[in-house]
Amino acid sequence: MNATATDDNFWMALALDEARKGVGRSAPNPPVGAVVVKNGELLGSGWHRAAGQPHAEREALAVAASHHGAAALRGATVYITLEPCSTHGRTPPCTEALIAAGIARVVYACTDHNPLHAGRADALLHAAGIAVSSGVGAAAALPLLRPFFKVSTSGLPWLIWKTAMSLDGRITRPPGEGQWLTGEAARADVQVLRASADAILTSGETVRRDLPALTLRAPGLLEGRSQPWRVVVTNHPATLPPAAPLFTDAWRERTLVRPGTDLTEMLRALAREQGVLSVLVEAGGRFSAALFEAGLVDEVVIYLAPLLCGGTVPALAALNLPASLALTELSVTQLGDDLRLRGVIRK
């Protein structure tokens, strides 16, 4: 690998660190990070904090200008985790800001999947005399951008199915043993997982049986962001307990009740009306199975407890698939005595 490629990967890794700060905060926009570099020196960095606020490129340019002066930007290189926007939205195009700043080179990880935008930035920047390199760090950037790409191409959010189960696939313990299958480390990890999603999806049956809160409770997770939408799917809303935490706590205005007659359209409406990019499913076996059978699940996160519980409540009840689902990008992490298995469904 030559020196330029080595440098590009180093600086893009810093831009990716910036982008990760926006996961679960930036919807309906993607989480993007950027850094400004000149003569091997980091001049400024930025990330997209929320829709309507400056995009990562503009924030990084502003930070660099405030610390070093606007003149220092001329001839610099900007590293961005996504192709810079080239159209007017809530904010002006970032291509305009890059050109106006006198940037000499732009390096980005992933091309925008929206056919209306893909590759458009390259032409605008090239016309302004700016060198462009793409694909640097794309493999690391893609997992951050997949929800945005899926919504922009299909109208559907990225769906993550999360469950905690015993080694024999059960989600409840025998009577008298308490409600928790997993330990504190795994439950803390679930809080981080919730914070990465724009909405948490559950079923009316789960609300009636378990009275879940589905909130971000770990310190700092709500800083600078809203409680994720909590979406209860039921065809019998009148039977939901009115005193359930979802309807009475401080975040009750972030609770939605939606019919389950058409799960695809329900999810499409969440993306369209609430700007949701990613959805975390926390529900029982029947509702979860219905989502799998409809082909709506993109990723799975399974917390495995070192227990054999028996019982009649499986993680996926009456699952009827035409073929087995294979997982890619599989990772296994130990959390205390428990294991977390995470993977993307190959489609």
URFEN-V912131 format. One record per residue. N is the residue number from 1. D_CENTER is the distance of its C-alpha to the mean C-alpha in whole Angstrom. Layout:
N/D_CENTER  N/D_CENTER
//
This chain:
1/32  2/33  3/33  4/31  5/28  6/28  7/28  8/25  9/23  10/23  11/22  12/19  13/18  14/19  15/17  16/14  17/14  18/14  19/11  20/9  21/11  22/9  23/5  24/6  25/9  26/9  27/9  28/11  29/11  30/9  31/8  32/11  33/14  34/18  35/21  36/25  37/27  38/31  39/34  40/31  41/31  42/27  43/28  44/25  45/21  46/18  47/15  48/13  49/14  50/13  51/15  52/18  53/18  54/19  55/17  56/17  57/20  58/22  59/21  60/22  61/25  62/26  63/26  64/28  65/30  66/31  67/31  68/33  69/35  70/34  71/36  72/34  73/32  74/34  75/34  76/30  77/28  78/24  79/21  80/18  81/15  82/15  83/18  84/19  85/19  86/23  87/23  88/24  89/21  90/21  91/22  92/24  93/23  94/22  95/25  96/28  97/27  98/27  99/30  100/32  101/31  102/33  103/30  104/32  105/29  106/25  107/23  108/19  109/17  110/16  111/18  112/16  113/16  114/18  115/21  116/23  117/21  118/21  119/24  120/25  121/24  122/26  123/29  124/29  125/29  126/31  127/34  128/34  129/35  130/31  131/31  132/27  133/25  134/22  135/21  136/21  137/18  138/16  139/16  140/14  141/12  142/11  143/8  144/6  145/8  146/8  147/6  148/8  149/11  150/11  151/12  152/14  153/16  154/16  155/15  156/13  157/10  158/8  159/10  160/9  161/13  162/14  163/17  164/20  165/23  166/27  167/28  168/30  169/27  170/27  171/25  172/28  173/31  174/35  175/36  176/37  177/34  178/32  179/28  180/26  181/26  182/24  183/25  184/23  185/21  186/19  187/19  188/18  189/15  190/14  191/14  192/11  193/9  194/10  195/9  196/5  197/5  198/7  199/10  200/12  201/14  202/18  203/21  204/24  205/26  206/24  207/24  208/28  209/28  210/26  211/26  212/22  213/21  214/17  215/17  216/15  217/19  218/18  219/20  220/18  221/14  222/15  223/17  224/16  225/13  226/14  227/14  228/11  229/14  230/16  231/17  232/20  233/21  234/25  235/28  236/30  237/29  238/32  239/32  240/29  241/30  242/30  243/31  244/27  245/25  246/22  247/25  248/27  249/25  250/24  251/21  252/23  253/22  254/18  255/19  256/20  257/22  258/22  259/24  260/23  261/26  262/24  263/20  264/19  265/20  266/19  267/15  268/16  269/18  270/15  271/13  272/16  273/18  274/15  275/12  276/10  277/7  278/5  279/8  280/9  281/13  282/16  283/19  284/22  285/23  286/25  287/22  288/20  289/22  290/22  291/19  292/19  293/23  294/21  295/19  296/16  297/14  298/12  299/11  300/13  301/13  302/17  303/19  304/22  305/25  306/29  307/30  308/32  309/32  310/34  311/34  312/33  313/29  314/27  315/23  316/24  317/27  318/29  319/26  320/28  321/26  322/28  323/27  324/26  325/22  326/21  327/18  328/18  329/16  330/17  331/17  332/19  333/19  334/22  335/21  336/25  337/27  338/24  339/22  340/18  341/17  342/14  343/14  344/13  345/16  346/18  347/19
//
